Amino acid sequence: MTPKDEMIEKMKRLIITRLKLVEMTPEMIDPEAPLFGEGLGLDSIDALELVLGLEKEFGVMIPDAEVGKKVFQSVRTMAEYVLEHQVKG
């Protein structure tokens, strides 16, 4: 499993735990599917929860709404952003 694949799995678990999607498993989340609208159907409150999760779990900040729109397109875009911006610990 590549670092990107591992991060995609971590993003899936973050979504499930932070948003309390208790009936969902990581396998049910398509990494390419949109997070909002037709995909997972998340809303702005969910986005805020994910911003907080990325900050707490990975030390990654989302500086503004424009960056957030790009980051939260899909699980894959979340994983790529975290890999690029993660604070090395």
N, CA, C and O atoms as CSV, one atom per row, in Angstrom:
chain,resi,resn,atom,element,x,y,z
A,1,MET,N,N,0.850,-1.176,0.000
A,1,MET,CA,C,0.000,0.000,0.000
A,1,MET,C,C,0.899,1.245,0.000
A,1,MET,O,O,1.808,1.365,0.822
A,2,THR,N,N,0.638,2.149,-0.915
A,2,THR,CA,C,1.438,3.375,-1.017
A,2,THR,C,C,1.049,4.354,0.095
A,2,THR,O,O,-0.018,4.221,0.694
A,3,PRO,N,N,1.916,5.339,0.372
A,3,PRO,CA,C,1.543,6.361,1.368
A,3,PRO,C,C,0.225,7.058,1.019
A,3,PRO,O,O,-0.559,7.390,1.908
A,4,LYS,N,N,-0.015,7.279,-0.277
A,4,LYS,CA,C,-1.271,7.916,-0.689
A,4,LYS,C,C,-2.459,7.012,-0.378
A,4,LYS,O,O,-3.479,7.482,0.126
A,5,ASP,N,N,-2.334,5.712,-0.674
A,5,ASP,CA,C,-3.417,4.764,-0.369
A,5,ASP,C,C,-3.679,4.704,1.132
A,5,ASP,O,O,-4.829,4.656,1.569
A,6,GLU,N,N,-2.605,4.706,1.915
A,6,GLU,CA,C,-2.759,4.693,3.376
A,6,GLU,C,C,-3.484,5.944,3.858
A,6,GLU,O,O,-4.343,5.871,4.736
A,7,MET,N,N,-3.135,7.093,3.279
A,7,MET,CA,C,-3.772,8.343,3.686
A,7,MET,C,C,-5.241,8.362,3.264
A,7,MET,O,O,-6.084,8.885,3.993
A,8,ILE,N,N,-5.554,7.804,2.107
A,8,ILE,CA,C,-6.956,7.711,1.679
A,8,ILE,C,C,-7.752,6.921,2.704
A,8,ILE,O,O,-8.865,7.310,3.060
A,9,GLU,N,N,-7.192,5.812,3.182
A,9,GLU,CA,C,-7.887,5.015,4.203
A,9,GLU,C,C,-8.049,5.811,5.501
A,9,GLU,O,O,-9.092,5.736,6.151
A,10,LYS,N,N,-7.027,6.565,5.873
A,10,LYS,CA,C,-7.127,7.403,7.079
A,10,LYS,C,C,-8.210,8.467,6.914
A,10,LYS,O,O,-8.933,8.764,7.864
A,11,MET,N,N,-8.327,9.040,5.719
A,11,MET,CA,C,-9.355,10.057,5.469
A,11,MET,C,C,-10.751,9.441,5.568
A,11,MET,O,O,-11.672,10.057,6.105
A,12,LYS,N,N,-10.900,8.230,5.050
A,12,LYS,CA,C,-12.193,7.545,5.149
A,12,LYS,C,C,-12.572,7.332,6.611
A,12,LYS,O,O,-13.712,7.574,7.008
A,13,ARG,N,N,-11.602,6.875,7.411
A,13,ARG,CA,C,-11.879,6.649,8.836
A,13,ARG,C,C,-12.168,7.959,9.559
A,13,ARG,O,O,-13.025,8.005,10.442
A,14,LEU,N,N,-11.453,9.032,9.188
A,14,LEU,CA,C,-11.699,10.346,9.777
A,14,LEU,C,C,-13.132,10.800,9.488
A,14,LEU,O,O,-13.825,11.286,10.382
A,15,ILE,N,N,-13.565,10.644,8.256
A,15,ILE,CA,C,-14.932,11.032,7.882
A,15,ILE,C,C,-15.945,10.250,8.703
A,15,ILE,O,O,-16.893,10.823,9.240
A,16,ILE,N,N,-15.747,8.956,8.799
A,16,ILE,CA,C,-16.695,8.107,9.531
A,16,ILE,C,C,-16.735,8.470,11.008
A,16,ILE,O,O,-17.817,8.588,11.583
A,17,THR,N,N,-15.575,8.648,11.630
A,17,THR,CA,C,-15.564,8.917,13.072
A,17,THR,C,C,-15.986,10.341,13.398
A,17,THR,O,O,-16.793,10.543,14.305
A,18,ARG,N,N,-15.458,11.343,12.679
A,18,ARG,CA,C,-15.784,12.742,12.989
A,18,ARG,C,C,-17.249,13.059,12.718
A,18,ARG,O,O,-17.853,13.872,13.418
A,19,LEU,N,N,-17.823,12.412,11.697
A,19,LEU,CA,C,-19.211,12.703,11.338
A,19,LEU,C,C,-20.183,11.675,11.910
A,19,LEU,O,O,-21.384,11.717,11.645
A,20,LYS,N,N,-19.630,10.743,12.708
A,20,LYS,CA,C,-20.440,9.726,13.382
A,20,LYS,C,C,-21.340,8.958,12.407
A,20,LYS,O,O,-22.534,8.774,12.643
A,21,LEU,N,N,-20.730,8.521,11.317
A,21,LEU,CA,C,-21.440,7.735,10.306
A,21,LEU,C,C,-21.335,6.262,10.684
A,21,LEU,O,O,-20.658,5.483,10.012
A,22,VAL,N,N,-22.010,5.893,11.764
A,22,VAL,CA,C,-21.838,4.583,12.387
A,22,VAL,C,C,-22.227,3.415,11.487
A,22,VAL,O,O,-21.732,2.305,11.678
A,23,GLU,N,N,-23.089,3.640,10.524
A,23,GLU,CA,C,-23.517,2.540,9.655
A,23,GLU,C,C,-22.664,2.433,8.394
A,23,GLU,O,O,-22.962,1.626,7.513
A,24,MET,N,N,-21.619,3.228,8.302
A,24,MET,CA,C,-20.779,3.243,7.112
A,24,MET,C,C,-19.422,2.619,7.424
A,24,MET,O,O,-18.900,2.767,8.529
A,25,THR,N,N,-18.859,1.923,6.445
A,25,THR,CA,C,-17.514,1.363,6.561
A,25,THR,C,C,-16.609,2.064,5.542
A,25,THR,O,O,-17.104,2.634,4.570
A,26,PRO,N,N,-15.287,2.025,5.756
A,26,PRO,CA,C,-14.382,2.654,4.782
A,26,PRO,C,C,-14.568,2.115,3.362
A,26,PRO,O,O,-14.414,2.853,2.389
A,27,GLU,N,N,-14.898,0.837,3.250
A,27,GLU,CA,C,-15.073,0.227,1.934
A,27,GLU,C,C,-16.251,0.829,1.176
A,27,GLU,O,O,-16.297,0.758,-0.052
A,28,MET,N,N,-17.195,1.416,1.887
A,28,MET,CA,C,-18.391,1.993,1.268
A,28,MET,C,C,-18.124,3.376,0.671
A,28,MET,O,O,-18.958,3.903,-0.066
A,29,ILE,N,N,-16.973,3.961,0.982
A,29,ILE,CA,C,-16.670,5.317,0.518
A,29,ILE,C,C,-15.755,5.254,-0.698
A,29,ILE,O,O,-14.631,4.759,-0.618
A,30,ASP,N,N,-16.247,5.758,-1.819
A,30,ASP,CA,C,-15.458,5.844,-3.050
A,30,ASP,C,C,-14.524,7.049,-2.933
A,30,ASP,O,O,-14.998,8.172,-2.762
A,31,PRO,N,N,-13.200,6.841,-3.020
A,31,PRO,CA,C,-12.274,7.959,-2.852
A,31,PRO,C,C,-12.407,9.037,-3.926
A,31,PRO,O,O,-11.935,10.159,-3.738
A,32,GLU,N,N,-13.042,8.708,-5.045
A,32,GLU,CA,C,-13.211,9.677,-6.131
A,32,GLU,C,C,-14.562,10.386,-6.081
A,32,GLU,O,O,-14.757,11.384,-6.775
A,33,ALA,N,N,-15.488,9.894,-5.281
A,33,ALA,CA,C,-16.839,10.465,-5.236
A,33,ALA,C,C,-16.831,11.840,-4.574
A,33,ALA,O,O,-16.062,12.076,-3.643
A,34,PRO,N,N,-17.682,12.742,-5.049
A,34,PRO,CA,C,-17.785,14.056,-4.399
A,34,PRO,C,C,-18.225,13.904,-2.948
A,34,PRO,O,O,-19.052,13.050,-2.630
A,35,LEU,N,N,-17.671,14.733,-2.072
A,35,LEU,CA,C,-18.074,14.689,-0.665
A,35,LEU,C,C,-19.410,15.383,-0.453
A,35,LEU,O,O,-20.153,15.045,0.468
A,36,PHE,N,N,-19.715,16.355,-1.307
A,36,PHE,CA,C,-20.950,17.121,-1.170
A,36,PHE,C,C,-21.881,16.799,-2.335
A,36,PHE,O,O,-21.442,16.272,-3.357
A,37,GLY,N,N,-23.151,17.111,-2.182
A,37,GLY,CA,C,-24.109,16.897,-3.261
A,37,GLY,C,C,-24.372,15.428,-3.496
A,37,GLY,O,O,-24.736,14.698,-2.574
A,38,GLU,N,N,-24.186,14.990,-4.735
A,38,GLU,CA,C,-24.540,13.629,-5.142
A,38,GLU,C,C,-23.669,12.546,-4.518
A,38,GLU,O,O,-24.081,11.387,-4.462
A,39,GLY,N,N,-22.493,12.890,-4.054
A,39,GLY,CA,C,-21.596,11.891,-3.468
A,39,GLY,C,C,-22.049,11.476,-2.085
A,39,GLY,O,O,-23.099,10.852,-1.931
A,40,LEU,N,N,-21.262,11.820,-1.081
A,40,LEU,CA,C,-21.603,11.477,0.304
A,40,LEU,C,C,-22.714,12.350,0.867
A,40,LEU,O,O,-23.315,12.011,1.886
A,41,GLY,N,N,-22.990,13.466,0.215
A,41,GLY,CA,C,-24.074,14.332,0.659
A,41,GLY,C,C,-23.756,15.135,1.908
A,41,GLY,O,O,-24.653,15.434,2.696
A,42,LEU,N,N,-22.491,15.487,2.100
A,42,LEU,CA,C,-22.107,16.265,3.272
A,42,LEU,C,C,-22.577,17.709,3.132
A,42,LEU,O,O,-22.889,18.167,2.033
A,43,ASP,N,N,-22.623,18.425,4.262
A,43,ASP,CA,C,-23.026,19.835,4.251
A,43,ASP,C,C,-21.950,20.697,4.909
A,43,ASP,O,O,-20.886,20.194,5.270
A,44,SER,N,N,-22.219,21.985,5.065
A,44,SER,CA,C,-21.209,22.913,5.583
A,44,SER,C,C,-20.819,22.612,7.026
A,44,SER,O,O,-19.673,22.839,7.412
A,45,ILE,N,N,-21.745,22.109,7.820
A,45,ILE,CA,C,-21.419,21.722,9.201
A,45,ILE,C,C,-20.445,20.541,9.184
A,45,ILE,O,O,-19.500,20.493,9.971
A,46,ASP,N,N,-20.686,19.592,8.278
A,46,ASP,CA,C,-19.770,18.458,8.126
A,46,ASP,C,C,-18.381,18.948,7.710
A,46,ASP,O,O,-17.369,18.450,8.204
A,47,ALA,N,N,-18.336,19.922,6.804
A,47,ALA,CA,C,-17.048,20.461,6.351
A,47,ALA,C,C,-16.283,21.063,7.521
A,47,ALA,O,O,-15.076,20.856,7.649
A,48,LEU,N,N,-16.972,21.800,8.366
A,48,LEU,CA,C,-16.325,22.391,9.541
A,48,LEU,C,C,-15.763,21.302,10.449
A,48,LEU,O,O,-14.648,21.429,10.956
A,49,GLU,N,N,-16.517,20.249,10.652
A,49,GLU,CA,C,-16.062,19.135,11.488
A,49,GLU,C,C,-14.819,18.482,10.876
A,49,GLU,O,O,-13.902,18.098,11.602
A,50,LEU,N,N,-14.785,18.355,9.554
A,50,LEU,CA,C,-13.616,17.770,8.892
A,50,LEU,C,C,-12.405,18.696,8.984
A,50,LEU,O,O,-11.280,18.223,9.151
A,51,VAL,N,N,-12.620,20.011,8.877
A,51,VAL,CA,C,-11.524,20.971,9.050
A,51,VAL,C,C,-10.898,20.786,10.427
A,51,VAL,O,O,-9.676,20.723,10.562
A,52,LEU,N,N,-11.747,20.698,11.446
A,52,LEU,CA,C,-11.251,20.506,12.812
A,52,LEU,C,C,-10.526,19.169,12.951
A,52,LEU,O,O,-9.504,19.082,13.631
A,53,GLY,N,N,-11.053,18.133,12.311
A,53,GLY,CA,C,-10.421,16.818,12.357
A,53,GLY,C,C,-9.047,16.809,11.716
A,53,GLY,O,O,-8.109,16.227,12.261
A,54,LEU,N,N,-8.922,17.453,10.556
A,54,LEU,CA,C,-7.616,17.509,9.885
A,54,LEU,C,C,-6.604,18.269,10.731
A,54,LEU,O,O,-5.433,17.896,10.802
A,55,GLU,N,N,-7.065,19.329,11.365
A,55,GLU,CA,C,-6.178,20.119,12.217
A,55,GLU,C,C,-5.723,19.309,13.422
A,55,GLU,O,O,-4.536,19.286,13.748
A,56,LYS,N,N,-6.658,18.649,14.080
A,56,LYS,CA,C,-6.342,17.892,15.295
A,56,LYS,C,C,-5.518,16.646,15.000
A,56,LYS,O,O,-4.515,16.391,15.666
A,57,GLU,N,N,-5.935,15.877,14.011
A,57,GLU,CA,C,-5.303,14.578,13.744
A,57,GLU,C,C,-3.990,14.684,12.968
A,57,GLU,O,O,-3.080,13.880,13.172
A,58,PHE,N,N,-3.891,15.678,12.076
A,58,PHE,CA,C,-2.745,15.724,11.166
A,58,PHE,C,C,-1.973,17.037,11.206
A,58,PHE,O,O,-0.964,17.175,10.514
A,59,GLY,N,N,-2.427,18.010,12.008
A,59,GLY,CA,C,-1.747,19.295,12.074
A,59,GLY,C,C,-1.858,20.105,10.795
A,59,GLY,O,O,-1.001,20.939,10.507
A,60,VAL,N,N,-2.914,19.861,10.025
A,60,VAL,CA,C,-3.103,20.515,8.734
A,60,VAL,C,C,-4.184,21.585,8.853
A,60,VAL,O,O,-5.279,21.323,9.350
A,61,MET,N,N,-3.865,22.788,8.392
A,61,MET,CA,C,-4.804,23.904,8.438
A,61,MET,C,C,-5.426,24.121,7.058
A,61,MET,O,O,-4.764,23.960,6.033
A,62,ILE,N,N,-6.693,24.485,7.051
A,62,ILE,CA,C,-7.374,24.913,5.832
A,62,ILE,C,C,-7.519,26.431,5.982
A,62,ILE,O,O,-8.376,26.886,6.740
A,63,PRO,N,N,-6.702,27.226,5.278
A,63,PRO,CA,C,-6.639,28.662,5.556
A,63,PRO,C,C,-7.873,29.474,5.174
A,63,PRO,O,O,-8.155,30.498,5.797
A,64,ASP,N,N,-8.610,29.028,4.156
A,64,ASP,CA,C,-9.785,29.795,3.750
A,64,ASP,C,C,-10.749,28.918,2.957
A,64,ASP,O,O,-10.454,27.762,2.654
A,65,ALA,N,N,-11.904,29.491,2.630
A,65,ALA,CA,C,-12.957,28.736,1.948
A,65,ALA,C,C,-12.531,28.266,0.559
A,65,ALA,O,O,-12.921,27.181,0.127
A,66,GLU,N,N,-11.740,29.065,-0.137
A,66,GLU,CA,C,-11.303,28.672,-1.479
A,66,GLU,C,C,-10.443,27.413,-1.426
A,66,GLU,O,O,-10.623,26.498,-2.230
A,67,VAL,N,N,-9.520,27.370,-0.488
A,67,VAL,CA,C,-8.694,26.170,-0.309
A,67,VAL,C,C,-9.590,25.010,0.104
A,67,VAL,O,O,-9.442,23.898,-0.402
A,68,GLY,N,N,-10.511,25.263,1.013
A,68,GLY,CA,C,-11.430,24.226,1.472
A,68,GLY,C,C,-12.215,23.596,0.342
A,68,GLY,O,O,-12.412,22.381,0.329
A,69,LYS,N,N,-12.669,24.403,-0.611
A,69,LYS,CA,C,-13.429,23.870,-1.754
A,69,LYS,C,C,-12.593,22.884,-2.550
A,69,LYS,O,O,-13.106,21.871,-3.027
A,70,LYS,N,N,-11.304,23.177,-2.695
A,70,LYS,CA,C,-10.417,22.281,-3.437
A,70,LYS,C,C,-10.113,21.021,-2.631
A,70,LYS,O,O,-10.120,19.915,-3.171
A,71,VAL,N,N,-9.846,21.195,-1.342
A,71,VAL,CA,C,-9.478,20.070,-0.483
A,71,VAL,C,C,-10.634,19.086,-0.347
A,71,VAL,O,O,-10.428,17.874,-0.413
A,72,PHE,N,N,-11.841,19.595,-0.160
A,72,PHE,CA,C,-12.986,18.738,0.136
A,72,PHE,C,C,-13.791,18.333,-1.094
A,72,PHE,O,O,-15.001,18.121,-1.007
A,73,GLN,N,N,-13.119,18.227,-2.239
A,73,GLN,CA,C,-13.793,17.717,-3.429
A,73,GLN,C,C,-14.076,16.222,-3.291
A,73,GLN,O,O,-15.151,15.748,-3.658
A,74,SER,N,N,-13.102,15.488,-2.758
A,74,SER,CA,C,-13.238,14.035,-2.622
A,74,SER,C,C,-12.282,13.549,-1.534
A,74,SER,O,O,-11.463,14.313,-1.025
A,75,VAL,N,N,-12.399,12.285,-1.190
A,75,VAL,CA,C,-11.469,11.691,-0.226
A,75,VAL,C,C,-10.045,11.766,-0.780
A,75,VAL,O,O,-9.099,12.040,-0.041
A,76,ARG,N,N,-9.901,11.523,-2.077
A,76,ARG,CA,C,-8.575,11.570,-2.696
A,76,ARG,C,C,-7.952,12.963,-2.564
A,76,ARG,O,O,-6.772,13.074,-2.229
A,77,THR,N,N,-8.722,14.028,-2.820
A,77,THR,CA,C,-8.158,15.378,-2.718
A,77,THR,C,C,-7.816,15.725,-1.278
A,77,THR,O,O,-6.855,16.453,-1.030
A,78,MET,N,N,-8.587,15.215,-0.329
A,78,MET,CA,C,-8.247,15.408,1.086
A,78,MET,C,C,-6.906,14.756,1.394
A,78,MET,O,O,-6.036,15.370,2.010
A,79,ALA,N,N,-6.745,13.503,0.959
A,79,ALA,CA,C,-5.511,12.756,1.229
A,79,ALA,C,C,-4.304,13.451,0.607
A,79,ALA,O,O,-3.255,13.563,1.241
A,80,GLU,N,N,-4.450,13.918,-0.634
A,80,GLU,CA,C,-3.343,14.595,-1.309
A,80,GLU,C,C,-2.951,15.870,-0.568
A,80,GLU,O,O,-1.764,16.155,-0.410
A,81,TYR,N,N,-3.935,16.634,-0.115
A,81,TYR,CA,C,-3.651,17.877,0.606
A,81,TYR,C,C,-2.918,17.586,1.914
A,81,TYR,O,O,-1.943,18.258,2.249
A,82,VAL,N,N,-3.389,16.590,2.644
A,82,VAL,CA,C,-2.748,16.254,3.918
A,82,VAL,C,C,-1.313,15.791,3.687
A,82,VAL,O,O,-0.409,16.201,4.415
A,83,LEU,N,N,-1.095,14.950,2.689
A,83,LEU,CA,C,0.262,14.483,2.406
A,83,LEU,C,C,1.194,15.649,2.068
A,83,LEU,O,O,2.366,15.631,2.442
A,84,GLU,N,N,0.684,16.658,1.366
A,84,GLU,CA,C,1.504,17.810,0.986
A,84,GLU,C,C,1.755,18.770,2.147
A,84,GLU,O,O,2.795,19.428,2.189
A,85,HIS,N,N,0.804,18.858,3.098
A,85,HIS,CA,C,0.872,19.898,4.124
A,85,HIS,C,C,1.035,19.388,5.551
A,85,HIS,O,O,1.087,20.179,6.494
A,86,GLN,N,N,1.112,18.090,5.709
A,86,GLN,CA,C,1.169,17.518,7.054
A,86,GLN,C,C,2.427,17.956,7.791
A,86,GLN,O,O,3.523,17.983,7.230
A,87,VAL,N,N,2.244,18.296,9.057
A,87,VAL,CA,C,3.367,18.641,9.922
A,87,VAL,C,C,4.095,17.347,10.256
A,87,VAL,O,O,3.512,16.418,10.815
A,88,LYS,N,N,5.357,17.298,9.912
A,88,LYS,CA,C,6.141,16.087,10.191
A,88,LYS,C,C,6.484,16.055,11.675
A,88,LYS,O,O,7.071,16.989,12.222
A,89,GLY,N,N,6.093,14.933,12.319
A,89,GLY,CA,C,6.273,14.869,13.760
A,89,GLY,C,C,7.292,13.932,14.200
A,89,GLY,O,O,7.529,13.795,15.400
